[in-house]
């Protein structure tokens, strides 16, 4: 929702500021401990996990939840209120 764009942008920045150094550290440890092949295995597993998570999302459900929340909080224009 437009009203919460700043909040979610801040959450994303916070997550990325933790994920980037952590990923660099883990990748370095994998290379030092084994070989570069381990990185590709970890990337494959991560990509598969992300695809599974995205496959479970339902746009219609998300849109309905946003609409209900906006209605409950009085953010909808008068013509959309029921």
Beta strands, then each sheet from edge to edge (+ up, - down):
end
